[in-house]
Amino acid sequence: MSSTDILIPIIIACAFFGEAIFGFGGGLISVPLISLLIGVKDAATLVLVFQFLFCISLLIWKSSMHVDWKSAKLMSPGAIAGTVAGTLLSAKSSVVFLQLFLAASIVLFLVKNFWFSGFTFRRKSNVVAAAGAGLGGGLLSGLIGAGGPVVTMYLSVATPKKLVMRATLIYLFFIIGLVRLSISIPEHLFTHNVLHFTLLAMPGFLIAIFIGQYVYQKVSETYYKLGINVILAGSAVILLCKALL
């Protein structure tokens, strides 16, 4: 067994342990690290498989009962359309510009959270904001595999309670993952490498989400919100590093 065979299951387990607690961040953490070992294309496809399995497992695990269906219904059409467009346009887009733009958006959102917390979306603009967040999240997921922060930034304001926010995130990532998988399969992205590492990482992945689900139940609303902001800040740093290095 090579060092890669050991490292990739560890990365997957750690990334999705965090995603099981907070509902997002697994892809942003794992894709850059795994791409150093097996290349960007195989890394993105491998993580997509686990993101999809993660969403299915937690939706079955009673998460669907807590989804904010009003927000989800408003965001879903844009998320689907954006994911299709982003995936088809990914080869023609400026990845560096998109990474810098998303990183800057996250920084502005965090500044707003800490220093202008009184500002929020008006109720009459909720439909537009939800549709825009769904479209933006889907588009960036298809283009650079990093639409999670966009969806999370909107839901952290629209549905701030951790139970509802996490469940709604999982539902939306399920929809986005389903679309990306539907496009990836005909493109023959499921290589021998992807299947090999999927089988190797599966036991650790299942254990990680089981433990992560247990830890999530023990996390208070305050620490959940703090964790969301920490992951968003880390996402901005990762995106800046990928764009500038």
DRENDREN-346352 format. One record per residue: residue in three letters; x, y, z of N, C-alpha, C in turn. Coordinates in Angstrom, 1 decimal, padded with zeros to 4 digits, always signed. Layout:
residues N
('Ala'; (X; Y; Z); (X; Y; Z); (X; Y; Z)) ...
end
This chain:
residues 245
('Met'; (+000.8; -001.2; +000.0); (+000.0; +000.0; +000.0); (+000.9; +001.2; +000.0)) ('Ser'; (+000.6; +002.2; -000.9); (+001.4; +003.4; -001.1); (+001.0; +004.4; -000.1)) ('Ser'; (+001.8; +005.5; +000.0); (+001.5; +006.6; +000.9); (+000.2; +007.3; +000.5)) ('Thr'; (+000.0; +007.4; -000.8); (-001.2; +008.0; -001.4); (-002.5; +007.2; -000.9)) ('Asp'; (-002.3; +005.9; -000.9); (-003.5; +005.0; -000.5); (-003.8; +005.2; +001.0)) ('Ile'; (-002.9; +005.7; +001.7); (-003.1; +006.0; +003.2); (-003.6; +007.4; +003.4)) ('Leu'; (-003.0; +008.4; +002.6); (-003.3; +009.8; +002.8); (-004.7; +010.2; +002.4)) ('Ile'; (-005.1; +009.7; +001.2); (-006.4; +010.1; +000.7); (-007.6; +009.7; +001.6)) ('Pro'; (-007.6; +008.5; +002.1); (-008.7; +008.1; +003.0); (-008.7; +009.0; +004.3)) ('Ile'; (-007.5; +009.4; +004.7); (-007.4; +010.2; +005.9); (-008.0; +011.6; +005.6)) ('Ile'; (-007.6; +012.2; +004.5); (-008.1; +013.5; +004.1); (-009.6; +013.5; +003.9)) ('Ile'; (-010.2; +012.5; +003.3); (-011.6; +012.3; +003.1); (-012.3; +012.2; +004.4)) ('Ala'; (-011.8; +011.4; +005.3); (-012.4; +011.2; +006.6); (-012.4; +012.5; +007.4)) ('Cys'; (-011.3; +013.2; +007.4); (-011.2; +014.5; +008.2); (-012.1; +015.6; +007.6)) ('Ala'; (-012.1; +015.7; +006.3); (-012.9; +016.7; +005.6); (-014.4; +016.5; +005.8)) ('Phe'; (-014.9; +015.2; +005.7); (-016.3; +015.0; +005.9); (-016.7; +014.8; +007.3)) ('Phe'; (-015.8; +014.7; +008.2); (-016.1; +014.8; +009.7); (-016.6; +016.2; +009.9)) ('Gly'; (-015.8; +017.2; +009.4); (-016.2; +018.6; +009.5); (-017.5; +018.9; +008.8)) ('Glu'; (-017.7; +018.4; +007.6); (-018.9; +018.6; +006.9); (-020.1; +018.1; +007.6)) ('Ala'; (-019.9; +016.9; +008.3); (-021.0; +016.3; +009.0); (-021.5; +017.2; +010.2)) ('Ile'; (-020.5; +018.0; +010.7); (-020.9; +018.9; +011.8); (-021.5; +020.2; +011.3)) ('Phe'; (-020.9; +020.8; +010.3); (-021.3; +022.1; +009.8); (-022.2; +022.1; +008.6)) ('Gly'; (-022.2; +021.0; +007.8); (-023.0; +021.0; +006.6); (-022.3; +021.4; +005.3)) ('Phe'; (-021.1; +021.9; +005.4); (-020.4; +022.3; +004.2); (-018.9; +022.3; +004.5)) ('Gly'; (-018.1; +022.5; +003.5); (-016.6; +022.7; +003.7); (-015.8; +021.5; +003.3)) ('Gly'; (-016.4; +020.3; +003.2); (-015.6; +019.1; +002.9); (-014.9; +019.2; +001.6)) ('Gly'; (-015.5; +019.7; +000.6); (-014.9; +019.8; -000.8); (-013.8; +020.8; -000.8)) ('Leu'; (-014.0; +022.0; -000.2); (-013.0; +023.0; -000.2); (-011.7; +022.6; +000.5)) ('Ile'; (-011.9; +021.8; +001.6); (-010.8; +021.3; +002.3); (-010.0; +020.2; +001.6)) ('Ser'; (-010.8; +019.2; +001.0); (-010.2; +018.0; +000.5); (-009.7; +018.1; -001.0)) ('Val'; (-010.4; +018.8; -001.8); (-010.0; +018.9; -003.3); (-008.6; +019.4; -003.4)) ('Pro'; (-008.2; +020.6; -002.8); (-006.9; +021.1; -003.0); (-005.8; +020.1; -002.6)) ('Leu'; (-006.0; +019.4; -001.4); (-005.0; +018.5; -000.9); (-004.9; +017.2; -001.8)) ('Ile'; (-006.1; +016.6; -002.1); (-006.1; +015.4; -002.9); (-005.5; +015.7; -004.3)) ('Ser'; (-005.8; +016.9; -004.9); (-005.3; +017.2; -006.2); (-003.8; +017.2; -006.3)) ('Leu'; (-003.1; +017.4; -005.2); (-001.7; +017.3; -005.1); (-001.2; +015.9; -005.3)) ('Leu'; (-002.1; +014.9; -005.0); (-001.7; +013.5; -005.0); (-002.1; +012.8; -006.3)) ('Ile'; (-003.3; +013.1; -006.8); (-003.8; +012.4; -008.0); (-004.3; +013.3; -009.2)) ('Gly'; (-004.0; +014.6; -009.0); (-004.5; +015.5; -010.1); (-005.8; +016.1; -009.8)) ('Val'; (-006.1; +017.3; -010.4); (-007.3; +018.0; -010.1); (-008.6; +017.3; -010.6)) ('Lys'; (-008.6; +016.8; -011.8); (-009.8; +016.2; -012.4); (-010.2; +015.0; -011.5)) ('Asp'; (-009.3; +014.0; -011.2); (-009.7; +012.9; -010.4); (-010.0; +013.3; -009.0)) ('Ala'; (-009.3; +014.3; -008.5); (-009.7; +014.7; -007.1); (-011.1; +015.3; -007.0)) ('Ala'; (-011.4; +016.1; -008.0); (-012.8; +016.7; -008.0); (-013.8; +015.7; -008.1)) ('Thr'; (-013.6; +014.7; -009.0); (-014.6; +013.6; -009.2); (-014.7; +012.8; -008.0)) ('Leu'; (-013.6; +012.4; -007.4); (-013.6; +011.6; -006.1); (-014.4; +012.3; -005.0)) ('Val'; (-014.1; +013.5; -004.8); (-014.8; +014.3; -003.7); (-016.2; +014.5; -004.0)) ('Leu'; (-016.6; +014.6; -005.3); (-018.0; +014.7; -005.7); (-018.8; +013.5; -005.3)) ('Val'; (-018.2; +012.3; -005.5); (-018.8; +011.1; -005.1); (-019.1; +011.1; -003.6)) ('Phe'; (-018.2; +011.4; -002.8); (-018.4; +011.4; -001.4); (-019.3; +012.5; -000.9)) ('Gln'; (-019.3; +013.7; -001.6); (-020.3; +014.7; -001.3); (-021.7; +014.2; -001.5)) ('Phe'; (-021.9; +013.5; -002.6); (-023.2; +013.0; -003.0); (-023.7; +012.0; -002.0)) ('Leu'; (-022.8; +011.0; -001.7); (-023.1; +010.0; -000.7); (-023.4; +010.6; +000.7)) ('Phe'; (-022.6; +011.6; +001.0); (-022.8; +012.3; +002.3); (-024.2; +012.9; +002.4)) ('Cys'; (-024.6; +013.6; +001.3); (-025.9; +014.2; +001.3); (-027.1; +013.2; +001.4)) ('Ile'; (-026.9; +012.1; +000.6); (-028.0; +011.1; +000.7); (-028.1; +010.5; +002.1)) ('Ser'; (-026.9; +010.2; +002.7); (-026.9; +009.5; +004.0); (-027.6; +010.4; +005.1)) ('Leu'; (-027.3; +011.7; +005.0); (-027.8; +012.6; +006.1); (-029.2; +013.0; +005.8)) ('Leu'; (-029.7; +013.0; +004.5); (-031.1; +013.3; +004.2); (-031.9; +012.1; +004.7)) ('Ile'; (-031.4; +010.9; +004.5); (-032.1; +009.8; +005.0); (-032.1; +009.8; +006.6)) ('Trp'; (-031.1; +010.3; +007.1); (-030.9; +010.4; +008.6); (-031.7; +011.5; +009.2)) ('Lys'; (-032.9; +011.7; +008.8); (-033.9; +012.6; +009.3); (-033.6; +014.1; +009.1)) ('Ser'; (-032.5; +014.4; +008.3); (-032.2; +015.8; +008.1); (-033.3; +016.5; +007.2)) ('Ser'; (-033.9; +015.7; +006.3); (-035.0; +016.2; +005.4); (-036.1; +016.8; +006.2)) ('Met'; (-036.3; +016.4; +007.4); (-037.4; +016.9; +008.3); (-037.3; +018.3; +008.7)) ('His'; (-036.0; +018.8; +008.6); (-035.7; +020.1; +009.1); (-035.3; +021.1; +008.0)) ('Val'; (-035.5; +020.7; +006.8); (-035.2; +021.6; +005.6); (-036.1; +022.8; +005.6)) ('Asp'; (-035.6; +024.0; +005.4); (-036.4; +025.2; +005.2); (-036.9; +025.1; +003.7)) ('Trp'; (-038.0; +024.5; +003.5); (-038.5; +024.2; +002.1); (-038.8; +025.5; +001.4)) ('Lys'; (-039.2; +026.6; +002.1); (-039.4; +027.8; +001.4); (-038.2; +028.3; +000.7)) ('Ser'; (-037.1; +028.4; +001.5); (-035.8; +028.8; +000.9); (-035.3; +027.8; -000.1)) ('Ala'; (-035.4; +026.5; +000.2); (-034.9; +025.5; -000.7); (-035.6; +025.6; -002.1)) ('Lys'; (-036.9; +025.8; -002.1); (-037.7; +025.9; -003.4); (-037.3; +027.1; -004.2)) ('Leu'; (-037.0; +028.2; -003.5); (-036.6; +029.4; -004.2); (-035.2; +029.3; -004.7)) ('Met'; (-034.3; +028.5; -004.1); (-032.9; +028.4; -004.5); (-032.7; +027.3; -005.5)) ('Ser'; (-033.5; +026.3; -005.5); (-033.3; +025.1; -006.3); (-033.2; +025.3; -007.8)) ('Pro'; (-034.2; +026.0; -008.4); (-034.1; +026.2; -009.8); (-032.8; +026.9; -010.3)) ('Gly'; (-032.4; +027.9; -009.5); (-031.2; +028.6; -009.9); (-030.0; +027.7; -009.7)) ('Ala'; (-030.0; +026.9; -008.6); (-028.9; +026.0; -008.3); (-028.7; +025.0; -009.4)) ('Ile'; (-029.8; +024.5; -009.9); (-029.8; +023.5; -011.0); (-029.3; +024.1; -012.3)) ('Ala'; (-029.9; +025.3; -012.7); (-029.5; +026.0; -013.9); (-028.0; +026.4; -013.8)) ('Gly'; (-027.6; +026.9; -012.7); (-026.2; +027.4; -012.5); (-025.2; +026.3; -012.6)) ('Thr'; (-025.6; +025.1; -012.0); (-024.6; +024.0; -012.0); (-024.4; +023.5; -013.4)) ('Val'; (-025.5; +023.4; -014.2); (-025.4; +022.9; -015.6); (-024.6; +023.9; -016.4)) ('Ala'; (-024.9; +025.2; -016.3); (-024.1; +026.2; -017.0); (-022.7; +026.2; -016.6)) ('Gly'; (-022.4; +026.2; -015.3); (-021.0; +026.2; -014.8); (-020.2; +025.0; -015.2)) ('Thr'; (-020.8; +023.8; -015.2); (-020.1; +022.6; -015.5); (-019.8; +022.7; -017.0)) ('Leu'; (-020.7; +023.1; -017.9); (-020.5; +023.1; -019.3); (-019.5; +024.2; -019.7)) ('Leu'; (-019.4; +025.3; -018.9); (-018.5; +026.4; -019.2); (-017.2; +026.4; -018.5)) ('Ser'; (-017.0; +025.4; -017.7); (-015.8; +025.3; -016.8); (-014.5; +025.4; -017.6)) ('Ala'; (-014.5; +024.8; -018.8); (-013.2; +024.8; -019.5); (-012.9; +026.1; -020.2)) ('Lys'; (-013.9; +027.0; -020.2); (-013.7; +028.3; -020.9); (-013.6; +029.5; -019.9)) ('Ser'; (-013.7; +029.2; -018.6); (-013.8; +030.3; -017.6); (-012.4; +030.6; -017.1)) ('Ser'; (-012.3; +031.9; -016.5); (-011.1; +032.3; -015.8); (-011.2; +031.8; -014.4)) ('Val'; (-010.5; +030.7; -014.1); (-010.6; +030.2; -012.7); (-010.1; +031.1; -011.7)) ('Val'; (-008.9; +031.7; -012.0); (-008.3; +032.6; -011.1); (-009.2; +033.8; -010.7)) ('Phe'; (-009.8; +034.4; -011.7); (-010.7; +035.5; -011.4); (-011.9; +035.1; -010.5)) ('Leu'; (-012.5; +033.9; -010.8); (-013.6; +033.4; -010.0); (-013.2; +033.1; -008.5)) ('Gln'; (-012.0; +032.6; -008.4); (-011.5; +032.3; -007.0); (-011.3; +033.6; -006.2)) ('Leu'; (-010.7; +034.6; -006.9); (-010.4; +035.8; -006.2); (-011.8; +036.5; -005.9)) ('Phe'; (-012.7; +036.5; -006.8); (-014.0; +037.1; -006.6); (-014.8; +036.5; -005.4)) ('Leu'; (-014.7; +035.1; -005.4); (-015.4; +034.4; -004.3); (-014.7; +034.7; -003.0)) ('Ala'; (-013.4; +034.7; -002.9); (-012.6; +035.0; -001.7); (-013.0; +036.4; -001.2)) ('Ala'; (-013.0; +037.4; -002.1); (-013.4; +038.7; -001.7); (-014.8; +038.8; -001.2)) ('Ser'; (-015.7; +038.1; -001.8); (-017.1; +038.1; -001.3); (-017.2; +037.5; +000.1)) ('Ile'; (-016.5; +036.5; +000.4); (-016.5; +035.9; +001.7); (-015.9; +036.9; +002.7)) ('Val'; (-014.8; +037.5; +002.4); (-014.2; +038.5; +003.3); (-015.2; +039.6; +003.6)) ('Leu'; (-015.9; +040.1; +002.6); (-016.9; +041.2; +002.8); (-018.1; +040.7; +003.7)) ('Phe'; (-018.5; +039.4; +003.4); (-019.6; +038.9; +004.3); (-019.1; +038.8; +005.7)) ('Leu'; (-017.9; +038.3; +006.0); (-017.4; +038.2; +007.3); (-017.3; +039.6; +008.0)) ('Val'; (-016.9; +040.6; +007.3); (-016.8; +042.0; +007.8); (-018.2; +042.4; +008.2)) ('Lys'; (-019.2; +042.1; +007.3); (-020.5; +042.5; +007.6); (-021.0; +041.8; +008.9)) ('Asn'; (-020.7; +040.5; +009.0); (-021.1; +039.7; +010.2); (-020.6; +040.3; +011.5)) ('Phe'; (-019.3; +040.7; +011.5); (-018.7; +041.1; +012.7); (-018.9; +042.6; +013.0)) ('Trp'; (-018.9; +043.4; +012.0); (-019.0; +044.9; +012.3); (-020.3; +045.5; +011.8)) ('Phe'; (-021.1; +044.9; +011.0); (-022.4; +045.4; +010.6); (-023.5; +044.4; +010.7)) ('Ser'; (-023.5; +043.8; +011.9); (-024.4; +042.6; +012.1); (-025.9; +043.1; +012.0)) ('Gly'; (-026.2; +044.4; +012.2); (-027.6; +044.9; +012.2); (-028.1; +044.9; +010.8)) ('Phe'; (-027.3; +044.9; +009.8); (-027.8; +044.9; +008.4); (-028.2; +043.5; +008.0)) ('Thr'; (-029.4; +043.3; +007.3); (-029.8; +042.0; +006.9); (-030.7; +042.2; +005.6)) ('Phe'; (-031.0; +041.1; +005.0); (-031.9; +041.1; +003.8); (-033.3; +041.6; +004.2)) ('Arg'; (-033.8; +042.5; +003.3); (-035.2; +042.9; +003.5); (-036.1; +041.7; +003.1)) ('Arg'; (-037.3; +041.6; +003.8); (-038.2; +040.5; +003.4); (-038.6; +040.6; +002.0)) ('Lys'; (-038.9; +041.7; +001.4); (-039.4; +041.8; +000.1); (-038.3; +041.4; -000.9)) ('Ser'; (-037.0; +041.4; -000.5); (-036.0; +041.0; -001.5); (-035.6; +039.5; -001.3)) ('Asn'; (-036.2; +038.8; -000.4); (-035.9; +037.4; -000.1); (-035.9; +036.6; -001.3)) ('Val'; (-036.9; +036.7; -002.2); (-037.1; +035.9; -003.4); (-035.9; +036.1; -004.3)) ('Val'; (-035.5; +037.4; -004.5); (-034.4; +037.7; -005.4); (-033.1; +037.2; -004.8)) ('Ala'; (-032.9; +037.5; -003.5); (-031.7; +037.0; -002.9); (-031.5; +035.5; -002.9)) ('Ala'; (-032.6; +034.8; -002.6); (-032.6; +033.3; -002.6); (-032.3; +032.8; -004.0)) ('Ala'; (-032.9; +033.3; -005.0); (-032.7; +032.9; -006.4); (-031.3; +033.2; -006.8)) ('Gly'; (-030.8; +034.4; -006.4); (-029.4; +034.7; -006.8); (-028.4; +033.8; -006.1)) ('Ala'; (-028.6; +033.5; -004.8); (-027.7; +032.7; -004.0); (-027.7; +031.3; -004.6)) ('Gly'; (-028.9; +030.7; -005.0); (-028.9; +029.4; -005.6); (-028.2; +029.4; -006.9)) ('Leu'; (-028.4; +030.4; -007.8); (-027.8; +030.5; -009.1); (-026.3; +030.6; -008.9)) ('Gly'; (-025.8; +031.5; -008.0); (-024.4; +031.7; -007.8); (-023.7; +030.5; -007.2)) ('Gly'; (-024.4; +029.8; -006.3); (-023.8; +028.6; -005.7); (-023.7; +027.5; -006.7)) ('Gly'; (-024.7; +027.3; -007.5); (-024.7; +026.3; -008.6); (-023.6; +026.6; -009.6)) ('Leu'; (-023.6; +027.9; -010.0); (-022.6; +028.3; -011.1); (-021.2; +028.1; -010.6)) ('Leu'; (-020.9; +028.5; -009.4); (-019.5; +028.3; -008.9); (-019.2; +026.9; -008.6)) ('Ser'; (-020.2; +026.1; -008.2); (-020.0; +024.6; -008.0); (-019.6; +024.0; -009.3)) ('Gly'; (-020.3; +024.4; -010.4); (-020.0; +023.8; -011.7); (-018.6; +024.3; -012.3)) ('Leu'; (-018.3; +025.6; -012.0); (-017.1; +026.2; -012.6); (-015.9; +025.8; -011.9)) ('Ile'; (-015.9; +025.9; -010.5); (-014.7; +025.7; -009.8); (-014.9; +024.7; -008.6)) ('Gly'; (-016.1; +024.1; -008.5); (-016.3; +023.2; -007.4); (-016.4; +023.8; -006.1)) ('Ala'; (-016.7; +025.1; -006.0); (-016.7; +025.8; -004.7); (-017.9; +026.8; -004.5)) ('Gly'; (-019.1; +026.2; -004.7); (-020.3; +027.1; -004.5); (-020.8; +027.1; -003.1)) ('Gly'; (-020.3; +026.3; -002.3); (-020.8; +026.1; -000.9); (-020.8; +027.4; -000.1)) ('Pro'; (-019.7; +028.3; -000.1); (-019.7; +029.5; +000.6); (-020.9; +030.5; +000.2)) ('Val'; (-021.2; +030.5; -001.1); (-022.3; +031.4; -001.5); (-023.6; +031.0; -000.9)) ('Val'; (-023.9; +029.7; -001.0); (-025.2; +029.2; -000.4); (-025.2; +029.4; +001.1)) ('Thr'; (-024.0; +029.1; +001.7); (-023.9; +029.2; +003.2); (-024.1; +030.7; +003.7)) ('Met'; (-023.5; +031.6; +002.9); (-023.6; +033.0; +003.3); (-025.1; +033.5; +003.3)) ('Tyr'; (-025.8; +033.0; +002.3); (-027.2; +033.4; +002.3); (-028.0; +032.8; +003.4)) ('Leu'; (-027.9; +031.4; +003.6); (-028.7; +030.7; +004.6); (-028.3; +031.1; +006.0)) ('Ser'; (-027.1; +031.5; +006.2); (-026.7; +032.0; +007.6); (-027.5; +033.2; +008.0)) ('Val'; (-028.0; +033.9; +007.0); (-028.9; +035.1; +007.3); (-030.3; +034.7; +007.3)) ('Ala'; (-030.7; +034.0; +006.2); (-032.1; +033.7; +006.0); (-032.7; +032.6; +007.0)) ('Thr'; (-031.8; +031.6; +007.3); (-032.2; +030.5; +008.2); (-031.1; +030.3; +009.2)) ('Pro'; (-030.9; +031.2; +010.2); (-029.7; +031.1; +011.0); (-029.7; +029.9; +012.0)) ('Lys'; (-030.8; +029.3; +012.4); (-030.8; +028.2; +013.3); (-030.0; +027.0; +012.8)) ('Lys'; (-029.1; +026.5; +013.6); (-028.2; +025.5; +013.0); (-028.9; +024.2; +012.5)) ('Leu'; (-030.0; +023.8; +013.1); (-030.7; +022.6; +012.6); (-031.3; +022.8; +011.2)) ('Val'; (-031.9; +024.0; +011.0); (-032.6; +024.3; +009.7); (-031.5; +024.6; +008.7)) ('Met'; (-030.5; +025.4; +009.1); (-029.5; +025.8; +008.1); (-028.7; +024.6; +007.6)) ('Arg'; (-028.3; +023.7; +008.5); (-027.5; +022.5; +008.1); (-028.3; +021.6; +007.2)) ('Ala'; (-029.6; +021.4; +007.5); (-030.4; +020.5; +006.7); (-030.7; +021.1; +005.3)) ('Thr'; (-030.9; +022.4; +005.3); (-031.1; +023.0; +004.0); (-029.9; +023.0; +003.1)) ('Leu'; (-028.7; +023.2; +003.7); (-027.4; +023.1; +003.0); (-027.3; +021.7; +002.4)) ('Ile'; (-027.5; +020.7; +003.2); (-027.4; +019.3; +002.8); (-028.3; +019.0; +001.6)) ('Tyr'; (-029.6; +019.5; +001.7); (-030.5; +019.3; +000.6); (-030.0; +020.0; -000.7)) ('Leu'; (-029.6; +021.2; -000.6); (-029.1; +021.9; -001.8); (-027.9; +021.3; -002.4)) ('Phe'; (-026.9; +020.9; -001.6); (-025.7; +020.2; -002.1); (-026.1; +018.8; -002.7)) ('Phe'; (-027.2; +018.2; -002.2); (-027.6; +017.0; -002.9); (-028.1; +017.3; -004.3)) ('Ile'; (-028.9; +018.4; -004.5); (-029.4; +018.7; -005.8); (-028.2; +019.1; -006.7)) ('Ile'; (-027.3; +019.9; -006.2); (-026.1; +020.3; -007.0); (-025.3; +019.1; -007.4)) ('Gly'; (-025.0; +018.2; -006.4); (-024.2; +017.0; -006.7); (-024.9; +016.1; -007.7)) ('Leu'; (-026.2; +015.9; -007.6); (-026.9; +015.1; -008.6); (-026.8; +015.6; -010.0)) ('Val'; (-026.8; +016.9; -010.2); (-026.7; +017.5; -011.5); (-025.2; +017.3; -012.0)) ('Arg'; (-024.3; +017.5; -011.1); (-022.8; +017.4; -011.5); (-022.5; +015.9; -011.8)) ('Leu'; (-023.1; +015.0; -011.1); (-022.9; +013.6; -011.4); (-023.5; +013.2; -012.7)) ('Ser'; (-024.7; +013.7; -013.0); (-025.4; +013.4; -014.2); (-024.6; +013.8; -015.4)) ('Ile'; (-023.8; +014.9; -015.3); (-023.0; +015.4; -016.4); (-021.6; +014.7; -016.4)) ('Ser'; (-021.1; +014.4; -015.2); (-019.8; +013.7; -015.1); (-019.8; +012.3; -015.7)) ('Ile'; (-020.8; +011.5; -015.5); (-020.9; +010.1; -015.9); (-020.7; +010.0; -017.4)) ('Pro'; (-021.4; +010.8; -018.3); (-021.2; +010.7; -019.7); (-019.8; +011.2; -020.2)) ('Glu'; (-019.2; +012.0; -019.3); (-017.9; +012.5; -019.7); (-016.8; +011.6; -019.3)) ('His'; (-017.1; +010.4; -018.8); (-016.1; +009.3; -018.4); (-015.1; +009.8; -017.4)) ('Leu'; (-015.6; +010.6; -016.4); (-014.7; +011.1; -015.4); (-014.4; +010.1; -014.3)) ('Phe'; (-015.2; +009.0; -014.3); (-015.0; +007.9; -013.2); (-013.9; +007.0; -013.7)) ('Thr'; (-012.7; +007.4; -013.5); (-011.5; +006.6; -013.9); (-011.2; +005.5; -012.9)) ('His'; (-010.3; +004.6; -013.2); (-009.8; +003.5; -012.3); (-009.4; +004.1; -011.0)) ('Asn'; (-008.6; +005.2; -011.1); (-008.1; +005.9; -009.9); (-009.3; +006.3; -008.9)) ('Val'; (-010.3; +006.9; -009.5); (-011.4; +007.4; -008.7); (-012.1; +006.2; -008.0)) ('Leu'; (-012.4; +005.1; -008.8); (-013.0; +004.0; -008.2); (-012.2; +003.3; -007.1)) ('His'; (-010.9; +003.3; -007.4); (-009.9; +002.7; -006.4); (-009.9; +003.4; -005.1)) ('Phe'; (-009.8; +004.7; -005.1); (-009.8; +005.5; -003.9); (-011.1; +005.6; -003.2)) ('Thr'; (-012.2; +005.5; -004.0); (-013.6; +005.5; -003.4); (-013.7; +004.3; -002.5)) ('Leu'; (-013.3; +003.1; -003.0); (-013.4; +001.9; -002.2); (-012.5; +002.0; -000.9)) ('Leu'; (-011.2; +002.5; -001.1); (-010.3; +002.7; +000.0); (-010.8; +003.6; +001.1)) ('Ala'; (-011.4; +004.7; +000.7); (-011.8; +005.7; +001.6); (-013.2; +005.5; +002.2)) ('Met'; (-014.0; +004.6; +001.7); (-015.3; +004.4; +002.1); (-015.5; +004.1; +003.6)) ('Pro'; (-014.7; +003.1; +004.2); (-014.9; +002.8; +005.6); (-014.7; +004.0; +006.5)) ('Gly'; (-013.6; +004.8; +006.3); (-013.2; +005.9; +007.1); (-014.3; +007.0; +006.9)) ('Phe'; (-014.8; +007.2; +005.7); (-015.8; +008.2; +005.4); (-017.1; +007.9; +006.2)) ('Leu'; (-017.5; +006.7; +006.3); (-018.7; +006.3; +007.0); (-018.6; +006.5; +008.5)) ('Ile'; (-017.4; +006.1; +009.0); (-017.1; +006.3; +010.4); (-017.1; +007.8; +010.8)) ('Ala'; (-016.5; +008.6; +009.9); (-016.4; +010.0; +010.1); (-017.7; +010.7; +010.2)) ('Ile'; (-018.6; +010.4; +009.2); (-019.9; +011.1; +009.3); (-020.8; +010.6; +010.4)) ('Phe'; (-020.6; +009.4; +010.8); (-021.3; +008.9; +012.0); (-020.9; +009.6; +013.3)) ('Ile'; (-019.6; +009.8; +013.5); (-019.1; +010.5; +014.6); (-019.4; +012.0; +014.5)) ('Gly'; (-019.3; +012.5; +013.3); (-019.6; +013.9; +013.1); (-021.0; +014.3; +013.4)) ('Gln'; (-022.0; +013.4; +013.0); (-023.4; +013.6; +013.4); (-023.6; +013.6; +014.9)) ('Tyr'; (-022.9; +012.8; +015.6); (-023.0; +012.8; +017.1); (-022.4; +014.1; +017.6)) ('Val'; (-021.3; +014.5; +017.2); (-020.6; +015.8; +017.6); (-021.5; +017.0; +017.3)) ('Tyr'; (-022.1; +017.0; +016.1); (-023.0; +018.1; +015.7); (-024.1; +018.3; +016.8)) ('Gln'; (-024.7; +017.2; +017.3); (-025.8; +017.3; +018.2); (-025.4; +017.9; +019.5)) ('Lys'; (-024.1; +017.9; +019.8); (-023.5; +018.5; +021.1); (-023.1; +019.9; +020.9)) ('Val'; (-023.0; +020.4; +019.7); (-022.5; +021.8; +019.4); (-023.7; +022.8; +019.6)) ('Ser'; (-023.4; +023.8; +020.4); (-024.4; +024.9; +020.7); (-024.6; +025.8; +019.5)) ('Glu'; (-025.7; +026.6; +019.4); (-025.9; +027.5; +018.4); (-024.7; +028.5; +018.2)) ('Thr'; (-024.2; +029.0; +019.3); (-023.1; +029.9; +019.3); (-021.9; +029.4; +018.7)) ('Tyr'; (-021.5; +028.2; +019.1); (-020.3; +027.6; +018.5); (-020.5; +027.1; +017.1)) ('Tyr'; (-021.7; +026.8; +016.7); (-022.0; +026.4; +015.3); (-021.8; +027.6; +014.4)) ('Lys'; (-022.3; +028.8; +014.8); (-022.2; +030.0; +014.0); (-020.7; +030.4; +014.0)) ('Leu'; (-020.0; +030.2; +015.1); (-018.5; +030.5; +015.1); (-017.8; +029.6; +014.1)) ('Gly'; (-018.2; +028.3; +014.1); (-017.6; +027.3; +013.3); (-017.8; +027.7; +011.8)) ('Ile'; (-019.0; +028.1; +011.5); (-019.4; +028.5; +010.1); (-018.4; +029.6; +009.6)) ('Asn'; (-018.3; +030.6; +010.5); (-017.4; +031.8; +010.2); (-015.9; +031.4; +010.0)) ('Val'; (-015.5; +030.5; +010.8); (-014.1; +030.0; +010.7); (-013.9; +029.2; +009.4)) ('Ile'; (-014.9; +028.4; +009.1); (-014.7; +027.6; +007.8); (-014.8; +028.6; +006.6)) ('Leu'; (-015.7; +029.6; +006.7); (-015.7; +030.6; +005.6); (-014.4; +031.3; +005.5)) ('Ala'; (-013.8; +031.7; +006.6); (-012.5; +032.4; +006.6); (-011.5; +031.5; +006.0)) ('Gly'; (-011.4; +030.2; +006.4); (-010.5; +029.3; +005.8); (-010.7; +029.1; +004.4)) ('Ser'; (-012.0; +029.1; +003.9); (-012.3; +028.9; +002.5); (-011.7; +030.1; +001.7)) ('Ala'; (-011.8; +031.3; +002.3); (-011.2; +032.5; +001.6); (-009.7; +032.4; +001.4)) ('Val'; (-009.1; +031.9; +002.5); (-007.6; +031.7; +002.4); (-007.2; +030.7; +001.4)) ('Ile'; (-007.9; +029.6; +001.4); (-007.6; +028.5; +000.4); (-007.8; +029.0; -001.0)) ('Leu'; (-008.9; +029.7; -001.3); (-009.2; +030.2; -002.6); (-008.1; +031.2; -003.0)) ('Leu'; (-007.7; +032.1; -002.1); (-006.6; +033.1; -002.4); (-005.3; +032.4; -002.7)) ('Cys'; (-005.0; +031.3; -002.0); (-003.8; +030.6; -002.2); (-003.8; +029.9; -003.6)) ('Lys'; (-005.0; +029.3; -003.9); (-005.1; +028.6; -005.2); (-005.0; +029.6; -006.3)) ('Ala'; (-005.5; +030.8; -006.1); (-005.5; +031.8; -007.2); (-004.2; +032.4; -007.4)) ('Leu'; (-003.4; +032.7; -006.3); (-002.2; +033.5; -006.4); (-000.9; +032.6; -006.5)) ('Leu'; (-001.0; +031.4; -006.0); (+000.3; +030.6; -006.0); (+000.4; +029.7; -007.3)) 
end
